[in-house]
Amino acid sequence: MNEPITLMLIDDDEDDIKLFVESAKEVDADIKCITAKDGLNGLEYLKNELNPLPDYIFLDLRMPKISGHKCIEEIKKIKRLSNIPVFVYTTSTDKDDIKSLEEKGAVMFISKPTDPGEIYYLLSSIVGEKWG
C-alpha cells in the first residue's frame, strides 16, 4: 500500500487555504494537508527535522513576515528540502516574478484558481505526475 501524499500550502489567505484543503480531499480523502499562514511559519515547520516532510509545497508570494521569494530561496538551501517540488501558487501574473522564481527552483507558476473544480483538476494533475 502506498503512503498517503502530503501537500503543504504556505499562504496567508484563509479562504484560499480552506478551498485548497477541501479540493485536495476531493482528489483523494487520504491526502494530508499541512498549512502555514506565512513564510516564517512555513520555514519553521520545514526546518524542524521532527516534522514529516511534504511531497509537494505550494507557496504564495505576497505574505507577511517572509515573502514567497525569500521562502523558496531558503527551502532550496536546505539539502533535505531541496528536492521537494515547489509550486508557486499566487494571484500574481508578473513575468519578472515567473522568471525569478523559476531560476530559484520553482517547478511551476500557478495563477490561483478561484473555482473549486479548477483547483481539483490542478491538484489531481499534479499528484498524478512525477516531479523532479
C-alpha positions, 0 to 999 in steps of 0.5 A: 500500500502506498503512503498517503501524499502530503501537500503543504500550502504556505499562504496567508489567505484563509479562504484560499487555504480552506478551498485548497484543503477541501479540493485536495480531499476531493482528489483523494480523502487520504491526502494530508494537508499541512498549512502555514499562514506565512513564510516564517511559519512555513520555514519553521515547520520545514526546518524542524527535522521532527516534522514529516516532510511534504511531497509537494509545497505550494507557496504564495508570494505576497505574505507577511513576515517572509515573502514567497521569494525569500521562502523558496530561496531558503527551502532550496538551501536546505539539502533535505528540502531541496528536492521537494517540488515547489509550486508557486501558487499566487494571484500574481501574473508578473513575468519578472516574478515567473522568471525569478522564481523559476531560476530559484527552483520553482517547478511551476507558476500557478495563477490561483484558481478561484473555482473549486473544480479548477483547483481539483483538476490542478491538484489531481494533475499534479499528484498524478505526475512525477516531479523532479 
